[in-house]
Amino acid sequence: PDGVVTAVNSPPGQTVVDAAAAESVVRPSLCGQGAGGACLATVTEGRYASLPSSPDAMGPMAGEGAALLCCTVPTEDLRIDLPYDQGRIVSSAPAKRTATITALESVGHDVVRLVLALDADDIHGSAAEFDPGQFVQLQVPGGEDLRAYSLANVGNWDGELEFYIHVLPKGVFSDYLRDRASVGDTLT
């Protein structure tokens, strides 16, 4: 919308989001699986292949040229119109941070309220800066698995992250929450 044009080279078979990130052009993107909708844009020129995604992620923008860029693999040069200004594009991926569980409670059948307090760091202090609808990837302690969860609160200077998580049978993070997690644990 602000008229800024950025060119990104995409190797064959790479999604637009991955190609941009490889050139340090990190644009809003959440789940990387075509379910979150944050990477929704409009392709106005060129052809591409679409990886499997959720039709619900398109929301009201569904239609001609609407594409989830985490699932868009160019087959020729594309022109993509983004629904936000250049200021939403950053030159590095989100920081990896640690946090302490400050609340963990059952709030309904198979739903857990998880509250984290971010540990202060030299760059962000304690701030929890995010936009409504964004996700956070939480790492299962003792492993490499990441799970993405939508935040239930708003950005704040206190470093609080709040989640309502549906605990699934045999879910990697669900098993952790149900069987091992406790207040005071550290998460990444």
C-alpha positions in Angstrom: 0.0 0.0 0.0 2.9 2.4 0.6 4.3 1.8 -2.9 7.6 0.2 -1.8 8.7 -2.6 -4.1 11.1 -5.4 -2.9 12.5 -8.1 -5.2 13.2 -11.6 -3.9 14.8 -14.5 -5.7 13.1 -17.8 -5.2 15.0 -21.1 -5.9 12.9 -23.8 -7.6 10.6 -25.5 -5.2 10.9 -22.9 -2.4 7.9 -21.0 -1.0 7.7 -17.3 -1.1 8.0 -17.0 2.7 11.1 -19.2 2.8 12.7 -17.4 -0.2 12.1 -14.0 1.4 13.5 -15.1 4.8 16.6 -16.5 3.0 17.3 -13.0 1.8 16.5 -11.4 5.3 13.1 -10.2 4.2 11.0 -11.5 7.1 7.3 -10.7 6.5 4.4 -11.6 8.7 3.9 -15.3 8.9 2.7 -17.6 11.6 2.3 -21.3 11.3 4.1 -22.0 8.1 1.5 -24.7 7.3 -1.2 -22.7 5.6 -3.5 -22.5 8.6 -2.8 -19.2 10.2 -3.6 -16.7 7.5 -1.0 -14.1 8.5 0.9 -14.6 5.2 -2.2 -14.0 3.1 -1.5 -11.7 0.0 -2.7 -11.2 -3.5 -0.8 -12.5 -6.5 -1.5 -10.0 -9.3 0.9 -11.4 -12.0 2.5 -14.8 -12.7 1.9 -18.5 -12.0 2.5 -20.6 -8.9 1.8 -23.9 -7.3 -0.1 -24.1 -4.1 0.9 -26.5 -1.3 -2.0 -27.9 0.8 -3.6 -25.4 3.1 -6.8 -24.7 5.1 -9.4 -22.9 3.0 -10.5 -21.2 6.2 -7.1 -19.4 6.4 -8.1 -17.2 3.4 -11.0 -15.7 5.3 -12.8 -12.8 3.6 -9.9 -12.3 1.1 -10.5 -15.7 -0.6 -10.9 -15.2 -4.3 -8.9 -14.4 -7.4 -5.2 -14.2 -6.7 -5.5 -14.7 -2.9 -2.6 -16.8 -1.8 -1.0 -18.0 1.5 2.6 -17.2 0.8 3.9 -20.0 3.1 2.2 -22.4 0.7 3.0 -20.5 -2.6 5.7 -21.9 -4.8 6.5 -19.7 -7.8 6.7 -21.4 -11.2 7.5 -18.0 -12.9 8.0 -14.4 -11.8 5.3 -13.2 -9.5 4.0 -9.8 -8.5 2.5 -10.0 -5.1 0.6 -7.2 -3.4 0.8 -7.2 0.4 -2.0 -5.9 2.6 0.3 -3.9 4.8 3.1 -1.3 4.6 6.9 -1.9 4.4 7.1 -1.2 8.1 5.6 -4.7 8.8 8.6 -6.4 7.1 11.7 -6.9 9.2 15.2 -8.0 8.5 15.4 -10.9 11.0 13.3 -13.7 12.3 11.6 -13.4 15.7 14.0 -13.8 18.6 14.2 -17.1 20.5 13.3 -16.3 24.1 12.8 -18.1 27.4 9.9 -17.8 29.8 8.8 -19.2 33.1 5.4 -20.8 33.7 3.5 -18.6 36.1 0.1 -20.2 35.9 -1.1 -23.6 34.7 -4.7 -24.5 35.3 -7.6 -26.6 33.9 -10.4 -24.2 32.8 -12.7 -26.7 31.1 -12.9 -30.2 29.6 -9.5 -30.7 28.0 -8.6 -27.0 28.0 -5.6 -25.6 30.0 -4.8 -21.9 30.7 -1.0 -21.5 30.4 0.6 -18.2 31.4 4.2 -17.4 30.8 6.5 -14.6 32.0 9.2 -13.8 29.5 12.7 -13.6 30.8 14.3 -10.2 30.3 17.0 -10.0 27.6 19.3 -7.2 26.4 17.2 -6.4 23.3 13.6 -6.6 24.4 13.8 -6.2 28.2 10.7 -8.0 29.5 8.4 -6.7 26.8 6.0 -9.0 25.0 5.6 -7.3 21.7 3.1 -8.9 19.3 0.0 -8.1 17.2 -3.4 -9.6 17.9 -3.8 -13.0 16.2 -0.1 -13.8 16.2 1.2 -17.2 17.3 4.1 -18.2 19.5 6.0 -21.4 18.9 6.7 -23.2 22.1 9.4 -25.8 22.4 8.6 -29.0 24.2 11.2 -29.3 27.1 13.8 -31.9 26.5 13.1 -32.1 22.8 13.2 -30.2 19.5 9.5 -30.3 18.7 7.8 -26.9 18.3 4.1 -26.2 18.6 2.4 -23.0 17.5 -0.3 -21.4 19.8 -2.3 -18.3 19.4 -1.9 -15.7 22.1 -5.0 -14.9 24.2 -3.8 -11.6 25.6 -2.4 -8.4 24.1 1.2 -7.1 23.8 2.5 -5.7 27.1 5.5 -4.4 28.9 5.2 -7.0 31.7 6.3 -9.9 29.4 3.1 -11.9 30.0 2.0 -14.5 27.4 -1.4 -16.2 28.0 -2.7 -19.2 26.1 -5.8 -21.4 26.2 -4.7 -24.8 24.9 -6.9 -27.7 23.9 -5.1 -30.7 25.4 -5.2 -33.5 22.8 -4.8 -37.2 23.5 -1.2 -38.2 22.5 -0.2 -34.7 21.5 3.4 -33.9 22.0 2.9 -30.6 23.9 -0.4 -31.9 25.4 1.4 -34.8 27.0 3.9 -32.4 28.5 1.2 -30.1 29.8 -0.8 -33.0 31.2 2.0 -35.2 32.6 5.0 -33.1 33.5 4.5 -29.3 33.4 4.4 -27.2 36.5 4.6 -23.6 37.6 8.2 -22.5 37.7 9.2 -24.6 34.6 11.2 -22.8 31.9 10.0 -22.9 28.3 11.6 -21.7 25.1 
